[in-house]
Amino acid sequence: MFQRLIPEIESRLTRLSPPVALQLPEGNVVGATDAPVKLDFSSWTSLARLKAGEIGALGEEYVEGKLNIHGRMRDVMSVVSHLLPGNPVESDMGWFSQLLRRARSLAAHTQARDAAQIQFHYDVSDAFYELWLDARRVYSCAYYRDADMTLAQAQEAKLDHICRKLMLKPGERYLDIGSGWGALLMWAAEHYGVDATGITLSKNQHAHVQKLIDEKGLGGRVRVELRDYRDLQEEQPFEKISSVGMFEHVGHANMTAYFSKIFRLLVPGGLVMNHGITAGGLENSQLGAGMGEFIEKYIFPGGELMHVSAVLEHMARAGLEMVDTENLRPHYARTLWDWSDTLETKLDVAREVLARDGGDDRAEKTLRAYRLYLAGSAMSFEQGWISLHQMLATRPSGDLAGGRLKGAQSVYPFSRDYIYRQP
């Protein structure tokens, strides 16, 4: 029965760029033997999934060792983009789907489950992340202000871009929600003199940041807490708040409550920067062709995306006023390719690092999952299936006097010049 698939698949292979070769379950090779991308199938079921464009299922079979992929990940992803059966951001959100999504979101984002989901991803192995991130371990979209910047330079440019947008000043109380390995927290304290607090749900990241604080002698004005954002005390609000690469874990059902919490944590007139991944489609709940399910299972359990317009609506419902929004989608595509290319040069070392924590079998599965995740995400940002937005908002103060900025109701100036003007 499955033999009937071969002529159609061969015909499809001739239209792919770059060329692809398939090794069939019985050992025969279809396609050019010197093709830059080769897929080794151990079952005919996998071949049927290839024909149907079930990309997520094929990714799962690769992770589980039922399918082998040979070739540069950039070439592999070029092939994947041509195998998709349709637009992966087409709407799947009828009224019943919306109801189900809300129910699942509520169930998936209790405080206990959020903590477990964060630790599933970020506590894989610090040494593994260190292999392909920059020296500061910035695990979010870089800002390639100049085209010839290295990843490390672009990450520093991103840290400063956020600090400049927030107009950080010495002595201000500053909160970083989801502070990661502490790069932004340290940059803000060392370069802008703020009194900084970071929170994270990752035990590994918390330990790393606390060590940095101690080594740099910043204990008097920098602190990191292993804490859920919902548990933050509101008696002493902050002048400035950032949330970078975190709100993707909040869940659709909790989004207005999340921004309402930020509203209460912010002084009247203060600024908040929400930097995070947004959906490319207006109503799709996740990427199609099974790609969303793959990410949910192997990389980000509980991760949920929404279109930037929906995010801004939740902000507004919480009482925050958006004053500036910037799309950094192409910057994240380049960031992810930088990460992917670096990891590809260190695969053997990565296996050894991961094996120390989980054994050879688990190490290989984790490595395969991350190879697909990094390269697949880079492709998805390139295609516009997902995006990245920096959304700067204020808690209006109600003060209409405002001196020369009459009516502003915040510290935000009347133009964006301050962001780009060189000091």
Residue, then its C-alpha position, 0 to 999 in steps of 0.5 A: m500500500f505504502q509503495r504507491l506513495i513513492p511516485e508522488i513523493e518523487s515528483r514532489l522532491t524534484r520541486l524542492s530547493p535545496p534537493v532532498a534525498l529520502q532513504l526508504p525503510e527497506g534501504n532504497v534511496v529516492g532522489a539525488t544521492d548527493a543532495p544536501v538534505k537527506l531523510d532516513f525513514s525507518s517506517w512507512t508511516s513516517l513517509a505518509r506523514l511527510k506526504a501529508g505535511e505533518i511537520g510536527a509529527l515528523g519532528e517528534e519522530y526525529v526526536e524519538g529516533k524514528l527518523n534521521i535528518h542529515g544536512r545543515m539546519r538552514d537547508v532543512m528548514s528551507v525544505v520544511s517551508h515548502l512541505l507545509p500543506g498550507n498557511p500555518v497561521e490560518s485561524d482555527m478559532g471558532w467559538f467552541s475553539q475559543l471556549l476550549r482555549r480559555a478552559r485549557s489556559l486556566a488549567a495550565h497556568t496555576q502558580a504550581r504548574d507555571a513553576a513546573q513549566i518554567q523549570f522544565h525549560y530553563d533548568v535543562s542545564d546552564a552549561f548547555y545554554e552557555l554553549w550557544l548563548d552569548a557570554r551574558r546568557v541573554y535568552s531573548c531577541a537581540y537588537y542588531r542596531d548595526a548590520d555588522m554586529t556580533l550576537a554579543q554586541a547585539q544583545e548588549a544593544k538590546l539591553d541598552h535599548i530597553c533601558r533607554k526606552l524606560m528612561l532609567k535614572p539613578g536611584e529609581r526602583y526598577l523591577d524585572i519580571g522574569s529576569g533570566w540569567g540576570a543580564l538586564l538586571m545587571w546592565a540596568a544597575e551598573h550602567y543606569g544606577v537603579d535599585a533593581t529587583g528581579i524575579t524568576l521561577s527558575k531555580n538555576q537562574h536564581a542561583h546564577v543571578q545571586k552569584l553574580i550579585d555577590e561577585k559584583g558586590l551589588g547586594g545593596r541595590v540589586r536583589v533576585e527572588l524566586r517568586d511568582y509575579r502574582d505574589l509580589q507585594e504592592e505597597q512599594p510600587f516601582e518607577k520602572i518595570s520590564s518583562v522580557g520573554m516572560f508574558e508568553h508563559v502567562g496564558h490567554a486567560n490570565m493576560t488582563a490580570y497580569f497587566s492589572k498586576i503590573f498596573r498596581l506595581l507601577v507608580p502613577g506616571g511610571l513606565v513598563m516595557n513588555h518585550g515578547i513573542t506575539a502570534g503572526g495570525l490574528e486568531n490562530s491559537q498556535l502554529g499549524a501542521g503540528m508545529g505548535e504541538f511539538i513546541e508544547k511537548y518538547i520545549f515550552p509546555g504551557g506557552e501561549l501566543m496572541h497577536v499584538s493587537a490582542v496584547l494591547e487590548h489586554m493592556a488597555r483593559a488593565g488601565l495601561e496606556m501604550v506609548d510606543t510599540e516596535n516590531l523586532r521580528p527580523h531581529y529575532a530571526r537573526t538571533l535564532w539563526d545565530w544561536s542555531d549556527t553556534l549550537e550546530t558547531k558544538l553538537d558533540v560537546a552538547r551531547e556530553v554536557l546534556a548526558r551528565d545530567g540525564g544520560d545518553d538517551r535523554a541527552e540525544k532527545t533534548l539535543r534533537a528537540y533544541r536543534l529543531y526548535l531553534a532552526g524552526s523558530a528562526m524560519s517561523f520569524e523569517q516567514g512572519w508566522i510569529s513576531l516579536h514586539q516591544m510594547l512600552a506603556t505607562r500608568p497614567s498619573g491623572d496630572l494634566a499640569g505636567g509642566r512643559l509636557k502638559g497633559a502627558q500624565s507620565v514621564y514619557p516625552f513628546s517624541r522618540d528622539y531620546i531613545y536614539r540620541q547618542p549620549 
